[in-house]
Amino acid sequence: MFKETPSLRRFLVEELGEAYPEAVEWAADETGLIDDTFPLACPYSIDDILSRDFWPE
């Protein structure tokens, strides 16, 4: 998919940077943990996230 539309990869990187803080808020609300419990930036790369074989620890 990225071979046909390499600009999509840049879009995903930008969107991840924007979406992650909101995801942290949702996760904090859902778990009752404070926001500081979560990393400031997403610890996973786009390649990690899109990999079928990737499972975070």
Secondary structure, 3 states (H helix, E strand, C coil): CCCCCHHHHHHHHHHHHHHHHHHHHHHHHHHCCCHHHCCCCCCCCHHHHHCCCCCCC
